[in-house]
Structures are given as C-alpha cells and as structure tokens.
Amino acid sequence: MPPKRPGNRPTRGRTDGTVGVFRRAAAGYGFVRPLDAPAGDRSADVHIPAVAALDAVSGDTVRVRISKARDVGRPGAAGEIVEIVKRRTTRFVGSYFEAAGQGWVQVDGTGFARPIAVGDPGAKGVRRHDKVVVEMVRFPTHLRDGEGVVVEVLGKAGDVGVDTQTVIHEFGLPGPFPDEALDDARAQAERFDESIPTGRRDLTDRVIVTIDPVDARDFDDAISLERVERGHWLLGVHIADVSHFVREGSPLDQEARNRGTSVYLPDRVIPMIPEIVSNNLASLQPGKVRYAKTCWIEFTGAGVPVHAAVEATAIRSRRRFTYEEVDVFLADPDTPAVEMIPEVRSLLGRMRDLARILRARRIARGSLQLEMPEVKIDLDRDGRVTGAHVVENTESHQIIEEFMLAANEAVAEALKAAEAPFLRRIHAAPDPRKLRQLTEFVSELGFEVDSLESRFELQRLLEMARGRPEEHAVHYAVLRSLTRAAYGPQDDGHYALASDCYCHFTSPIRRYPDLTIHRALEVVARGRRPPADGLVQLGGECSDLERRAEAAERELVKLKLLNFLKSRIGEELDAVVTGVEPFGLFVQGLGLPAEGLVPIDTLPDDAYRYDRASHTLAGRRAGQTFRLGDRVRVAVARVDTERRELDFRLVGRGRRPRAGVRDRRPPKAKGRRGPPKRTPKGKPKGKPKKGPRGR
C-alpha cells in the first residue's frame, strides 16, 4: 500500500460500497468486476474514470463508491475507487532504460502508461534494454509518476529463457521447492520399499495399463477392465495414491496447497509436488509396485452403472502406452506394429467397446460436445517457436476421457451418498439472458432452433453446425454463453457434462482438489465425516490458482508467438474471428495460434455498426459484415513485444486450406474451456491431454 497522502487517500476499514477486481485499460480508465458477479456477465461492471482510479492497477481488489450519474453514451454504472482492499502484486516486469540521467522501467503490457522511476540501479548491474523485476515503492496515479526499485535482472530482452522468467515473475509463479518440502519428500522416498502393507489390496497380478502422451513425465491413472457375470463390465480406474506420501498438514501438503496446481508452460513444468514424489514414488510406472486409490465401477452390458466402490490398492502396470500406439491398434487390432501380450491386446479391445457405449450414453443424457481446433506451438531446444500443429482428439484420448469422467462422477456420488462435504467441480448453468442472445445470433446465421435454454436444443444446434461453414461461429458463440467451471462444496452440478454430482478425483499429482477428494474418501472409509469448515475458501483458492496457471500459460505462448512474428511482417495466415468489439475484430490464426486485432479503421472503407448481442460489425455495403467465428485471411501488420500487442490487416474472406499445419482434422474439444481469450492458448510439452482433467 502506498504512503498516505492528502487528496488521494484510500479509506481503510470501510464496509460500504462494492468490492471487486479492477482492470485498467491502456487509456487510463478501467472497470471493476464485482466479486459476486456471475462468471462471464459484464453487465454489473462499474466504469472507473482515470481520475477516480486512485493508484489501483489491474488485478487489485478494490472498494468502489457507485456514482448516481451514468456515463454519457455508456450503459451500466460508473463510480470511483475509495479503497485498495488487496494488491494483486507489488512486483512487475519491464524493460530498463535511461533518460535525463535517471533509470526508468517501462512495465510490460498496457497496465502502466508511463515508465516507473527506479533511481540509481547500479548495484544490480542493470544495462539498457535488460528485462528487470521492479518492486513498486509508490504506485503511479494520473497526477504523479510511480517510483520503484530494481530487485532482479532477468537478462536481455529476446535472449533464450528471458520470456519464461518474465512470465514466472509477472504472475508470481512458484520457484524452487523450500528445503522443508524437499526434506519431507526425501523422507518419504527412504520409507517406501514397494512392500504391500496390511489394509491395501494386492492387485499386482491384474492386467493394468496406462495410456498417456508420448512426452508425459508422470502417470497418475491406470485402467483395468473385465467382463464379469451376467455380461456386466467391471472397470477399475487406478489413481496414484498421492495422499499416502503427502500427509495433511505436512510440509509437502502446505506447499502443494500454496501452489494449488502444476503449471504447464510451453517449455517447462512447475510441479505442484516435488519430482521425487510426482515423477517417481507416486507415478504409476510400468513394472513397479505402486500404491493407488482404485475406483471400481460395475456397468451392465448397456453401460448403466449399478455399483461403485473405492479402496486402497497396490498395482503393477503391465504396459505403458502412448496415445499414438493405441490409435495404431484401434485402426488394426491385429497389427504387429505395436508389441503386446495377448492379455493386454484383449484389454484394449474391451476398453474400446465400453468407452463407445459410455460416450453414447453421455451424449444421450445431454452432455455437450464442443469441437474447436486446438493448436500446439512447436519449440526448438532453446524454447523458440518453430511452427505449430493441430492436436487431434483421437479415439484413444476419448477412451481415457470416458473412464476418467465415469470415475470422477462415481466418486462424487459415493461421497454425496455418505453425506460427506467435499470439494466439487461446479459448472453452473448459463445465464438465460445469454442463451436468448445466442438463440437470436444463430437464427441470424440461418439455424432454425427453439429456445436454447434447453440443453438438448443446444446439443442439436452443435450437431447441426458440425461440418458447415458456420461451425466456428456457432461453437465460439456457445462457448461465450457458458459460465466458467470452478471448485466449491455447493451442490450445483456440472452443466456441460449434464452431471448432477461431479468432482475431480483422477489427477492428485497435479491438482490439489483431487488430493482433498482422496483424503475425504479415507475419512469416510473409517466411518467418519470429513470436516466442512474451510471448503468454500479452499475452493476459491484452488479456482484462483487454476486460473493463474492458465493465464500464465496463455501469456507465455503469446510472448513466444510475438517474438516469432516480429520478423515476419506481411506474412499471411488463415484465421477465425474470436471477438468483435466497437474498435475492431480479434482474430486467431488457425495454423499458428497467434491472436491479434484487426483495427476497425483498417477494414474496407464503410460505416460500421457494432451489435453486442449478435457479436457483429456490420457495414452498409453488401458483404461487409463481420461476426464471431467468421473465417478470414489476414497479414501480420504490427508487432509490439513490449506492449504485447499484435495487429493484423484484413487480406480476404472465406474458407481456405490451412497452410503449414501438419494435421488436417480438427480435434473435438474436451469439455467447456471458458470463453475465448484475447491471448492464444497453447499446450505445453508434457501436459496431460486427458479431457476431463480440465472439466
């Protein structure tokens, strides 16, 4: 908090006014999103003029006094910030330069219009154009420049690894594990000898396999499947028993909770749990005895679940498969290209058959199948972008997805039946107002639909759009209509999955909520009731840390793509419109997932009218209407790596072949991913590709 000063002093200890998160625009004004506003709903945002923003910066939690008057020409409330409740951070990353005999740092992005004075930084040996971390001593206002001190030099802008360090510091991502956590992990390693203790069922003779990405570093789920009496299926979903090594309240647990999730950046992984545990002790490596929490689910021959149970087990995986190997098998079950023993070959065949049955049942109950192209950037050994490729959601991915979904739902139902409070994965139903706007939008595209407030009508719309030129427009619009999934103890269900009760159980190596579910199961198994205290707060913390990780990943992908494109001015690419605003179109490349702005003044000469409800910019001339999801051809016009801005210019319209992309078939999205962002989303090396893990 900056020092108190006359005329611009935040009021402390207030209980009146609206509390929310502030976002500052490049022009100085900003908006406050109330903390209790529904996800994705901007109608409650409070406009804050630059002169009324105090020294708040983007991400700060602030208290706002609502003005009686409304802004001329703007819907919604306006107000002034009267208190900085909580700073998001006091450290920022920027570029150092010197002027007028003094050192300055221009903070990256558009959050600070003017540079920050840093005095004499000689003690840090900083040089011009270095990327540095600056600790803010006095935040800037519209009347006064900010002051800070350089606390760390990251290196010269553009050097290998500097972009990654920039994002790590900017988002406050975790650094090395503290000694206490590492000592705890080493102690766990010394105690573990692969023996099977009393109370843990021995499944080492079962045929169990793992299926993961080729570059996976840890294996936290394995599968067994048998046909039992009456033609039923017995599915075993074996999940790494991380709770055996990470005891509640231990140094490992405290650090895992602080991190909340592993962070999968394009060129590295920041794990939630030290590698001693995550990549070894708890990892279900083939041929080794490993402890698991096994969720047994019995299905009828038609895929109806009739019984489920969870127990502590010990397993020994027979085979580690990659998705690509399983796809080769599925294309030809008799193929000699993938070596495996007959028992494993039979298991894969059973897995394929049951997964198809479960998928059909899930779709029949109303689960949404959103299909969006997912593009992963390719990096060289130094972390520089070399290209991109489409990530294909093949049947091998879908097999694992169905089994993970089934286990997550079965565990949630079991905890609910035991009347145990637990951390659910919640996806609230969309705002009916947004669904009415969506109905109007798709009707303008030519789709005859009834009210999309019915999930089955929404599902029918997605099916109608599949394969048509308007497919992207429809799917982007649907995504924008949905809320964002979160964690909490509330019994609100999961809309996208059409599930009344759902949780995350299958990835305790990389997600803290899953670890809490494992512990809740242990408490219930002992005939006790898990405590409910603190679950709301824990859910909020885990949701925030998940969003921080996702935002950091997007920002680093954006930085890497900007550096890749700054020497490619004029290069053309096919793109899709991901956002429509009064000032232009946001578009994202189909072959290279760079997202940028086509300014309205660079569009074909016309008088354009912006319609928020239909996501369109409509000119008066025929053919001069641009809407969400349109395919366009653009060229790189401007790249500003300091402000992290990318401008395109429009070259053409319509569908064209995707140049430079190796795979041609767009993948099927794995559940609701949230509304399209202004920054591209890449998929990091080593990140699990199992859809339900992010649902």
ZILINCOR-V536285 format. One record per backbone hydrogen bond with DSSP energy under -1.0 kcal/mol. CO is the residue of the C=O (numbers start at 0). NH is the residue of the N-H. E is the energy in kcal/mol with one decimal. If there is no record, write none. Layout:
CO_NH_E / CO_NH_E
This chain:
4_7_-1.4 / 17_63_-3.3 / 18_34_-2.3 / 19_61_-2.9 / 20_32_-2.6 / 21_58_-3.3 / 22_30_-2.3 / 24_27_-1.8 / 28_24_-3.3 / 29_47_-3.2 / 30_22_-2.6 / 31_45_-2.3 / 32_20_-2.2 / 33_36_-1.7 / 37_40_-2.0 / 41_44_-1.6 / 45_31_-2.1 / 46_78_-2.3 / 47_29_-2.5 / 48_51_-1.7 / 49_52_-1.2 / 51_80_-2.8 / 52_55_-2.2 / 56_59_-2.2 / 59_21_-2.7 / 60_84_-1.5 / 60_85_-2.1 / 61_19_-2.3 / 62_81_-2.7 / 62_82_-1.2 / 63_17_-2.4 / 64_79_-2.0 / 70_73_-1.9 / 76_46_-2.6 / 77_66_-2.9 / 79_64_-2.9 / 81_10_-3.6 / 82_62_-2.6 / 85_60_-2.7 / 89_135_-3.1 / 91_133_-3.2 / 92_107_-2.5 / 93_131_-2.6 / 94_105_-2.5 / 95_128_-2.8 / 96_103_-3.0 / 98_101_-1.6 / 101_98_-2.4 / 102_117_-2.5 / 103_96_-2.5 / 104_115_-3.1 / 105_94_-2.1 / 115_104_-2.2 / 116_147_-2.8 / 118_102_-1.3 / 120_123_-2.1 / 121_124_-1.5 / 126_129_-1.9 / 128_156_-1.8 / 129_95_-2.6 / 130_153_-2.8 / 130_154_-1.2 / 131_93_-2.1 / 132_150_-2.9 / 132_151_-1.3 / 133_91_-2.2 / 134_148_-1.8 / 137_146_-2.4 / 143_140_-2.4 / 145_116_-1.9 / 146_136_-2.4 / 146_137_-2.4 / 148_134_-2.9 / 151_132_-3.0 / 154_130_-3.8 / 155_158_-2.3 / 158_161_-1.7 / 160_164_-2.2 / 161_165_-2.4 / 162_166_-1.9 / 163_167_-2.4 / 164_168_-2.2 / 165_169_-2.4 / 166_170_-2.3 / 167_172_-2.4 / 177_181_-2.0 / 178_182_-3.0 / 179_183_-1.9 / 180_184_-2.3 / 181_185_-2.5 / 182_186_-2.1 / 183_187_-1.9 / 184_188_-2.0 / 185_189_-2.0 / 186_190_-1.5 / 187_191_-1.4 / 196_199_-1.5 / 200_313_-2.2 / 202_205_-2.0 / 205_207_-1.0 / 207_317_-3.7 / 208_222_-2.9 / 209_320_-3.1 / 211_322_-1.1 / 212_215_-1.7 / 218_283_-3.5 / 219_239_-1.9 / 221_237_-2.7 / 222_208_-2.1 / 223_235_-2.9 / 225_233_-2.7 / 228_231_-1.4 / 231_227_-2.7 / 232_298_-2.2 / 233_225_-1.7 / 234_296_-2.4 / 235_223_-2.0 / 236_294_-2.6 / 237_221_-2.0 / 238_292_-3.0 / 239_241_-2.0 / 240_243_-1.2 / 241_244_-1.2 / 241_245_-2.6 / 246_249_-2.3 / 249_253_-2.8 / 250_254_-2.1 / 251_255_-2.3 / 252_256_-2.6 / 253_257_-1.9 / 254_258_-1.8 / 255_259_-3.0 / 258_260_-1.1 / 259_511_-2.3 / 262_269_-2.9 / 267_264_-1.6 / 269_262_-2.6 / 273_276_-1.7 / 273_277_-2.6 / 274_278_-1.8 / 275_280_-2.2 / 276_281_-2.7 / 282_284_-2.5 / 284_287_-1.5 / 289_314_-2.8 / 290_240_-2.0 / 291_312_-2.9 / 292_238_-2.5 / 293_310_-1.9 / 294_236_-2.3 / 295_308_-2.0 / 296_234_-2.8 / 297_305_-3.1 / 297_306_-1.2 / 298_232_-2.6 / 299_302_-2.1 / 303_299_-2.1 / 306_297_-2.9 / 308_295_-3.1 / 310_293_-2.8 / 311_200_-2.4 / 312_291_-2.5 / 313_202_-2.9 / 314_289_-2.6 / 316_286_-2.5 / 318_209_-2.1 / 320_211_-2.2 / 321_325_-1.9 / 322_326_-2.4 / 323_327_-1.8 / 324_328_-1.9 / 325_329_-2.8 / 326_330_-1.9 / 327_331_-1.3 / 331_334_-2.5 / 340_344_-2.1 / 341_345_-2.5 / 342_346_-1.9 / 343_347_-2.4 / 344_348_-1.6 / 345_349_-2.1 / 346_350_-2.6 / 347_351_-2.2 / 348_352_-1.9 / 349_353_-2.6 / 350_354_-2.4 / 351_355_-1.8 / 352_356_-1.5 / 353_357_-2.8 / 354_358_-2.5 / 355_359_-2.0 / 356_360_-2.0 / 357_361_-2.4 / 358_362_-2.3 / 359_363_-2.0 / 360_364_-1.4 / 361_366_-2.0 / 362_365_-1.4 / 369_668_-1.4 / 373_390_-3.2 / 375_388_-2.1 / 377_385_-2.9 / 377_386_-1.0 / 379_382_-2.0 / 383_379_-2.5 / 386_377_-2.6 / 388_375_-2.9 / 391_393_-1.4 / 393_397_-1.8 / 394_398_-2.2 / 395_399_-1.5 / 396_400_-2.5 / 397_401_-2.6 / 398_402_-1.8 / 399_403_-2.6 / 400_404_-2.5 / 401_405_-2.3 / 402_406_-2.1 / 403_407_-2.7 / 404_408_-2.3 / 405_409_-2.4 / 406_410_-2.5 / 407_411_-2.0 / 408_412_-2.5 / 409_413_-2.1 / 410_414_-2.4 / 411_415_-2.2 / 412_416_-2.5 / 413_417_-1.5 / 414_419_-2.6 / 415_418_-1.7 / 423_487_-1.7 / 425_485_-2.6 / 426_494_-2.7 / 430_434_-1.8 / 431_435_-2.2 / 432_436_-1.9 / 433_437_-2.4 / 434_438_-2.2 / 435_439_-1.9 / 436_440_-2.3 / 437_441_-2.6 / 438_442_-1.7 / 439_443_-1.7 / 440_444_-1.0 / 441_446_-2.3 / 442_445_-1.3 / 450_453_-1.2 / 453_457_-2.2 / 454_458_-2.4 / 455_459_-2.0 / 456_460_-2.2 / 457_461_-2.0 / 458_462_-1.8 / 459_463_-2.5 / 460_464_-2.2 / 464_467_-2.3 / 467_470_-2.2 / 469_473_-2.4 / 470_474_-2.6 / 471_475_-2.7 / 472_476_-1.9 / 473_477_-2.5 / 474_478_-2.3 / 475_479_-2.0 / 485_425_-3.2 / 487_423_-2.3 / 489_491_-1.6 / 492_426_-2.2 / 493_498_-2.2 / 494_497_-1.4 / 495_367_-2.6 / 498_493_-3.5 / 501_424_-1.9 / 506_510_-1.6 / 509_261_-2.2 / 510_514_-1.1 / 511_515_-1.8 / 512_516_-1.5 / 513_517_-1.9 / 514_518_-1.8 / 515_519_-2.2 / 516_520_-2.1 / 517_521_-1.7 / 518_522_-2.1 / 519_523_-2.3 / 520_524_-2.3 / 521_525_-1.1 / 522_527_-2.1 / 523_526_-2.0 / 531_534_-1.7 / 533_537_-2.7 / 534_538_-2.7 / 535_539_-2.0 / 536_540_-2.5 / 537_541_-2.8 / 538_542_-2.3 / 539_543_-2.4 / 540_544_-2.6 / 541_545_-2.2 / 542_546_-2.1 / 543_547_-2.3 / 544_548_-2.2 / 545_549_-2.2 / 546_550_-2.6 / 547_551_-2.5 / 548_552_-2.2 / 549_553_-2.4 / 550_554_-2.4 / 551_555_-2.3 / 552_556_-2.3 / 553_557_-2.5 / 554_558_-2.5 / 555_559_-2.6 / 556_560_-2.4 / 557_561_-2.5 / 558_562_-2.3 / 559_563_-1.7 / 560_564_-2.3 / 561_565_-1.5 / 564_567_-2.4 / 567_570_-2.1 / 570_635_-2.3 / 572_633_-2.5 / 573_589_-2.6 / 574_631_-2.6 / 575_587_-2.4 / 576_628_-2.7 / 578_585_-2.7 / 580_583_-1.5 / 582_599_-2.7 / 583_580_-2.7 / 584_597_-3.3 / 585_577_-2.5 / 585_578_-1.6 / 586_595_-2.3 / 587_575_-2.2 / 591_593_-2.5 / 593_588_-2.4 / 595_586_-2.6 / 596_647_-2.8 / 597_584_-2.2 / 598_601_-1.9 / 599_602_-1.2 / 608_617_-2.7 / 610_615_-1.8 / 614_627_-1.7 / 615_610_-2.5 / 616_625_-2.9 / 617_608_-2.4 / 620_623_-1.6 / 623_618_-2.4 / 625_616_-2.7 / 626_629_-2.1 / 629_576_-2.4 / 630_653_-1.7 / 631_574_-2.9 / 632_650_-3.5 / 632_651_-2.0 / 633_572_-2.5 / 634_648_-2.1 / 635_569_-2.6 / 637_646_-2.7 / 639_644_-2.2 / 641_108_-2.5 / 644_639_-2.8 / 645_596_-2.6 / 646_636_-2.7 / 646_637_-1.9 / 648_634_-2.2 / 651_632_-2.8 / 656_658_-1.2 / 657_660_-1.1 / 683_686_-1.8 / 689_692_-2.1 / 690_693_-1.8 / 691_694_-1.2
